[in-house]
């Protein structure tokens, strides 16, 4: 079986197991998704979803964020961890979107990764979920499960992204990554692969590749 054939089996199995492939972060517009994803670095999505309602109520627009201060943003995101760095990045990114992108969140990986604190994981999530472009979001779940399946031998996020881009149908890649997150939380966890409950047990290579810790820029 080729890796591409293996990838297609995984796509079909996960699609049947998790028909709703939704982002677990709560947001109303592109800017909110960008900010929520920045907050999710070294923090759970559940915690981010507890923090963002108050943050977005205080700063409902790009202009409101641009007129804010690092200190006020910090006070609202304190429980997400690394709040000083994150508040600095959020403010700088908002002002860059206003000044260099005409107030619109960019729609390309290249432009998004110019924003402070925005790496390829965040950029892929935005271009995939907001702009409907093919995207591969290589978070820890994606890296871990892709390795266990035998789709990649890499653990560096961009190398895993490159590997999966060559294997996945472009129209399936974004939802595939969302489903890997759901599967990684429910079945194929970092601590243990519960293979007896896995929808991919018949073809998984079970390589057990351990996902690396995430960097601050995600």
N, C-alpha and C positions, 0 to 999 in steps of 0.2 A: 504494500500500500504506500503511495506517495504521500508526502506531507500535505499536498493540496487536497488529496482525497480525504485525508484525515481531518483537515480543517473543515471540509464540507460536511462530514459526519458530525463534527462538533457543533457547527452552525445549526444543523437540523435538530439535533438532540436538545440543545439549549433552547431553541425556539419553541419546541413542543413543551419543554419543562417550564419555561418562563415566557409565556406569550406576551406579557406586558413588559417591554424592555424600557423602563423609565429611569431617568436620572433620579437618584435619591435625595438630591439637594432641592430645596424649595426656592423658587424664584418666579418673578413676574416678567422680566425683560432681560435683554442681553447683558446689561451692566450688572444686574443683580446676580446672574449666574457667574459672571467673571469674578465678582467679589466673593461670592460664597465659595467658589472653588479655591480662591487664594486662602480663605480662612480654613479650608479643610486640610491644609498641609499640617501634618503632625496632630491631627484632630479628627474626631469622628464626624461623619455627616450628621448624625443625630444631634450632636452638640452644636454644630453649626446651625442647624434648623431651629434650635432653641434661642440662638443669639440673634439671627438675622431679622426677625420681626421688629424688634426694637430699633435695630440699626437702620433698617430701611424706612421705618416710620419717621425717624429723626432726619434721615437723608433720603428723601423720596426721589430725587432727581440727580443727574450728573452735576448740575449747577450747585445743588445743595452740598454735595460732597466736596466740590472744588472750593467752596467758601468755608468749609469746616477746618478743623485743626486736628493734628495728630493726637493731641491729648484727649479730645472729645471722642474721636473714633476709638482710641485705646480703651477708654472707660467702658465702651459698649461691647468690645470684643475680648475683654480681658480673659474670660474663661476659655477662650479658644487656644491659648498658649502662644508664645512668641508674639504677643500682641503689639509690642513696640515696632518690631520689624514689619509686621503685617499692616499696621496702621500707616506707617511711612509709605509702604508700597501702594496701598489703596489710594492714598491722597495723591501721590505722584502719578499713578496710572490714570486717575480721573482727570487730572490737569493736563496730562499728555493727550488723552482722548479729546479733550476740549480744544487744545491748542494746535494739535498736529493732525487730528482726524475728523475735524469738523463736528465734534460732539457725537460721533457714531462709533460704536465698538467695531474694530476692524474685523474683516471676514476672511483673513488669510493667516496661515501659521506664521509666515514671515513677519507680518505687521504686528500680530498679537505678541509674539515673543520679544518685540522691542519694548513692550510695556514693563515697567518695574515689577519684579516678582512673578512674572508670567513665563512659565516654561512650556514645553511641548505638550505636557499632559493637559494643562489648563486650556491651551490654545486648541488642541484637538477636540476637547469637550465643547468649546464654544462653536467652532466651525461645524461640528457634527450636529449638535442639538439645536443651535440657533439658525444656522445657515444651510443645513441639510447637505453638507458636503461629506464625502467619504472621510472617515476619521478613525484613528486607532488610539484609544486612551489607555496608555500603559501604566496603570497604577499597580500596586503590589499584588492585588488579586489577579490581574491580567498576567503579570510576569510569572507568578507562581503557577497558575493553572496551565498556561501555555507551555511552561517547562515540563510539568508533569505529563501533559498530553503528548509531548514529543514534538511540538510545533517549533520549538526553538531551543537552542542550547545556551543562549545568551541570558544575562541578567541585567545588563545595562539597558535602561528604558528605551533609548532611541534605537538601539540595535534590535530589541524585541519588536518595536514599532515597525522597523524596516522589514523584519522577517514576516510579520503578520500581514503587512501590506502586499507582499508578494503571494500570499496564500489565500487571503480572504476575498470574496467577491466585494467590490467597493460598496455596493448598495447594502451589504450586510454588516460591514465592519463596525460601524458605530453601535448598533444594537447588540452585536456580539459581545462587545466590551462591557456594555451595561449588564448583560446576562452573566458574564463572568463575575462581576461584582456580587450579584445576587447568589450565584453558586458558591462563590468563595466565602460568603458569610454563612450560608446554610449548610453546605456539605463539604466542600474541599477547603477546609480552613487551614490557616498557617500552622496551627498546632497539630492537626490530624486530618488526613484525607479519609473520609468515611466512605470508602469505596463501595460498600454494600448498598449504600443509598444513592449512588451516583448514576445519573442518566447516561454517562459516557463510559461506564465501567467495561463495556465489551471491547472498546478499542483504545482506551487510555494506556499510555506507556508507563505511567506511574513512576516517572523519573524522580519526583520529589525535589525539584529545584526550589531552593529557598529564596524568597524574594528579598532584595536588598532593602535597607531602610531608605525612606524618601529623603530628598534634600529639601532645603527650605524653599527653593524656587521650584514650583511644581507646574 
